[in-house]
């Protein structure tokens, strides 16, 4: 036992665990520990709470800015794939560029655009990567993958629109609406819905040609090949 008469002279606080202190009593060679409860942290002031809320809002805004472009790309790919599957693929009103080439391969070899589209787009993105930059390639690759995913979904669900192949003009107008809106969403964020956009822009920088001429060249090339299974009258509506 230690001498109580001198214990008050031997108090020394020590932290025995995070936030928990003890009073150490030294008397001769003996010692004792008395655990004290952790002090209550004062509640944050209104100013501190406002700063925390503003910080959370800033983080949420930053996260939204990163996700929003991919959400638009996904929406555009969904609309585009819906129009291609429900209108173009059923009415023989084709497209130029990569979209038309996937339909061509589907007719010739039975290859689903869900598989050929990302493959062909990937080749075009690799060609155009050095000219178009990392951000363009990032959004374009995302658009290609989303398009393949949604096209596969439509293949599983089956056609959701009535067959208008008997009226090629209506099919051309309706298909153009879906393609235009879908591609527009993807282009709005700085990407491309298909590899033909990347290829045309790469050709523009490499060959110093107007982009309209590059689009016309790729589209007419695919449309000319499409004459092997689509009548000229149908091609005219394309």
C-alpha positions as CSV (number, residue, x, y, z in Angstrom):
1,X,0.0,0.0,0.0
2,X,1.1,3.6,-0.6
3,X,1.0,6.4,1.9
4,X,-2.3,8.3,1.4
5,X,-0.8,11.4,3.1
6,X,1.5,12.0,0.2
7,X,-0.6,10.6,-2.7
8,X,-1.8,14.0,-3.8
9,X,1.8,15.0,-4.5
10,X,2.3,12.1,-6.9
11,X,-0.6,12.6,-9.4
12,X,0.6,12.6,-13.1
13,X,-1.9,12.1,-16.0
14,X,-1.0,9.5,-18.6
15,X,-2.9,8.4,-21.8
16,X,-3.3,4.7,-21.4
17,X,-5.4,4.4,-24.6
18,X,-6.6,6.9,-27.3
19,X,-8.9,9.4,-25.5
20,X,-8.7,7.6,-22.1
21,X,-6.4,9.1,-19.4
22,X,-5.4,7.8,-16.0
23,X,-4.0,9.4,-12.9
24,X,-0.9,7.7,-11.9
25,X,-0.1,7.7,-8.2
26,X,3.4,7.3,-7.2
27,X,4.3,6.4,-3.6
28,X,7.5,4.6,-2.9
29,X,7.6,1.7,-5.3
30,X,3.8,1.3,-5.6
31,X,1.5,2.8,-8.1
32,X,-2.3,2.8,-9.0
33,X,-4.3,3.8,-12.0
34,X,-7.7,5.6,-11.9
35,X,-9.5,5.6,-15.3
36,X,-11.2,8.9,-16.2
37,X,-14.1,9.0,-18.7
38,X,-13.4,10.6,-22.1
39,X,-14.3,14.3,-22.2
40,X,-17.4,15.0,-24.3
41,X,-16.7,16.7,-27.6
42,X,-18.5,20.0,-27.9
43,X,-21.3,19.9,-30.5
44,X,-20.3,21.6,-33.8
45,X,-21.4,25.2,-34.3
46,X,-23.9,26.3,-37.0
47,X,-21.0,27.6,-39.1
48,X,-19.2,24.2,-38.9
49,X,-22.4,22.4,-39.9
50,X,-22.9,24.7,-42.9
51,X,-19.3,24.1,-44.0
52,X,-19.8,20.3,-43.8
53,X,-23.0,20.6,-45.9
54,X,-21.3,22.8,-48.5
55,X,-18.4,20.3,-48.7
56,X,-20.8,17.4,-49.3
57,X,-22.6,19.4,-52.0
58,X,-19.3,20.2,-53.7
59,X,-18.4,16.5,-53.7
60,X,-21.8,15.5,-55.1
61,X,-21.6,18.2,-57.8
62,X,-18.2,16.9,-58.8
63,X,-19.4,13.3,-58.9
64,X,-22.4,14.4,-61.0
65,X,-20.2,16.1,-63.5
66,X,-18.2,12.9,-64.0
67,X,-21.3,10.7,-64.3
68,X,-23.6,12.9,-66.4
69,X,-21.6,12.6,-69.7
70,X,-21.7,8.8,-69.5
71,X,-25.4,8.9,-68.7
72,X,-26.0,10.9,-71.9
73,X,-23.9,8.6,-73.8
74,X,-25.9,5.6,-72.5
75,X,-29.2,7.3,-73.3
76,X,-28.0,8.2,-76.9
77,X,-26.8,4.6,-77.4
78,X,-30.1,3.2,-76.2
79,X,-32.1,5.4,-78.6
80,X,-29.8,4.7,-81.5
81,X,-29.8,0.9,-81.0
82,X,-33.6,1.0,-80.7
83,X,-34.0,2.7,-84.0
84,X,-31.4,0.5,-85.8
85,X,-33.0,-2.7,-84.6
86,X,-36.7,-1.9,-84.9
87,X,-36.6,0.1,-88.1
88,X,-33.4,-0.1,-90.2
89,X,-32.7,-3.8,-89.7
90,X,-36.4,-4.7,-90.6
91,X,-37.1,-2.3,-93.4
92,X,-33.9,-2.7,-95.4
93,X,-33.3,1.0,-95.1
94,X,-29.7,1.0,-94.3
95,X,-27.1,3.5,-93.0
96,X,-23.7,4.5,-94.2
97,X,-20.5,4.2,-92.2
98,X,-20.0,1.6,-89.4
99,X,-23.7,1.3,-88.7
100,X,-24.4,0.3,-92.3
101,X,-21.4,-2.0,-92.3
102,X,-22.7,-3.9,-89.3
103,X,-26.0,-4.5,-91.1
104,X,-24.1,-5.6,-94.2
105,X,-22.2,-8.1,-92.1
106,X,-25.4,-9.3,-90.5
107,X,-26.9,-10.0,-93.9
108,X,-23.8,-11.6,-95.4
109,X,-22.6,-13.7,-92.5
110,X,-25.3,-13.6,-89.9
111,X,-23.1,-11.7,-87.4
112,X,-25.0,-9.7,-84.8
113,X,-24.3,-6.0,-84.6
114,X,-24.0,-6.5,-80.9
115,X,-20.6,-8.1,-81.6
116,X,-19.5,-6.5,-84.8
117,X,-20.2,-2.9,-83.8
118,X,-17.8,-2.7,-80.9
119,X,-15.1,-4.6,-82.9
120,X,-15.3,-2.2,-85.9
121,X,-15.6,0.8,-83.7
122,X,-12.6,-0.2,-81.7
123,X,-10.5,-0.4,-84.9
124,X,-11.6,3.1,-85.9
125,X,-11.0,4.5,-82.4
126,X,-7.4,3.1,-82.5
127,X,-6.9,4.8,-85.8
128,X,-8.3,8.1,-84.7
129,X,-6.9,8.1,-81.1
130,X,-3.8,10.1,-81.9
131,X,-5.8,12.7,-83.7
132,X,-8.9,13.0,-81.5
133,X,-7.5,12.9,-77.9
134,X,-8.1,10.8,-74.8
135,X,-11.5,12.3,-73.8
136,X,-13.1,11.7,-77.2
137,X,-11.8,8.1,-77.3
138,X,-13.1,7.5,-73.7
139,X,-16.7,8.7,-74.5
140,X,-16.7,7.0,-77.9
141,X,-15.6,3.6,-76.5
142,X,-18.3,3.9,-73.8
143,X,-20.9,4.7,-76.5
144,X,-19.8,1.6,-78.5
145,X,-20.1,-0.7,-75.5
146,X,-23.5,0.7,-74.5
147,X,-24.7,0.4,-78.1
148,X,-23.7,-3.3,-78.2
149,X,-25.3,-3.9,-74.8
150,X,-28.6,-2.3,-75.7
151,X,-28.7,-3.9,-79.2
152,X,-28.4,-7.3,-77.5
153,X,-31.3,-6.4,-75.2
154,X,-33.5,-5.6,-78.2
155,X,-32.5,-8.9,-79.8
156,X,-33.7,-10.7,-76.7
157,X,-37.0,-8.7,-76.3
158,X,-37.8,-8.7,-80.0
159,X,-39.3,-5.9,-82.1
160,X,-41.3,-3.3,-80.2
161,X,-42.5,-1.2,-83.1
162,X,-44.9,-2.2,-86.0
163,X,-43.2,-3.3,-89.2
164,X,-43.2,-0.3,-91.6
165,X,-41.0,-1.9,-94.3
166,X,-43.8,-1.5,-96.8
167,X,-43.4,2.2,-96.6
168,X,-39.7,3.0,-97.1
169,X,-40.2,6.7,-96.9
170,X,-41.8,6.5,-93.4
171,X,-39.0,4.0,-92.4
172,X,-36.3,6.4,-93.6
173,X,-37.9,9.4,-91.7
174,X,-38.5,7.4,-88.5
175,X,-35.0,5.8,-88.6
176,X,-33.4,9.2,-89.2
177,X,-35.1,10.6,-86.1
178,X,-33.8,7.8,-83.9
179,X,-30.3,7.9,-85.3
180,X,-30.2,11.7,-85.2
181,X,-31.3,12.0,-81.6
182,X,-29.1,9.1,-80.4
183,X,-26.0,10.3,-82.2
184,X,-26.7,13.9,-81.0
185,X,-26.6,12.9,-77.3
186,X,-23.3,11.2,-77.8
187,X,-21.8,14.1,-79.8
188,X,-23.0,16.6,-77.2
189,X,-20.6,15.3,-74.6
190,X,-17.7,15.2,-77.0
191,X,-17.8,11.6,-78.1
192,X,-19.1,9.7,-81.1
193,X,-21.8,7.0,-81.4
194,X,-19.8,5.1,-84.0
195,X,-16.4,4.5,-85.3
196,X,-17.2,6.3,-88.6
197,X,-17.2,9.6,-86.8
198,X,-13.7,8.9,-85.4
199,X,-12.5,7.7,-88.8
200,X,-13.9,10.7,-90.6
201,X,-12.3,13.1,-88.2
202,X,-9.0,11.3,-88.4
203,X,-9.1,11.4,-92.2
204,X,-9.9,15.1,-92.0
205,X,-6.7,15.8,-90.0
206,X,-4.5,13.4,-91.9
207,X,-5.6,14.3,-95.4
208,X,-6.6,17.9,-94.9
209,X,-10.1,17.2,-96.4
210,X,-13.4,18.7,-95.3
211,X,-15.1,16.4,-92.8
212,X,-18.2,16.4,-95.0
213,X,-16.2,14.8,-97.8
214,X,-14.9,12.2,-95.5
215,X,-18.3,11.3,-94.3
216,X,-19.6,11.2,-97.8
217,X,-16.8,8.9,-98.9
218,X,-17.3,6.3,-96.1
219,X,-21.1,6.4,-96.4
220,X,-21.1,6.0,-100.2
221,X,-18.6,3.1,-99.9
222,X,-20.9,1.2,-97.5
223,X,-24.0,2.0,-99.5
224,X,-22.4,0.8,-102.7
225,X,-21.6,-2.6,-101.0
226,X,-25.2,-2.7,-99.6
227,X,-26.5,-2.9,-103.2
228,X,-25.6,-6.6,-103.0
229,X,-28.7,-7.2,-100.9
230,X,-30.8,-4.0,-101.0
231,X,-32.5,-2.8,-104.2
232,X,-31.4,0.6,-105.5
233,X,-34.8,2.1,-104.7
234,X,-34.3,1.2,-101.0
235,X,-30.8,2.6,-101.1
236,X,-32.1,5.9,-102.4
237,X,-34.2,6.3,-99.2
238,X,-31.0,5.6,-97.1
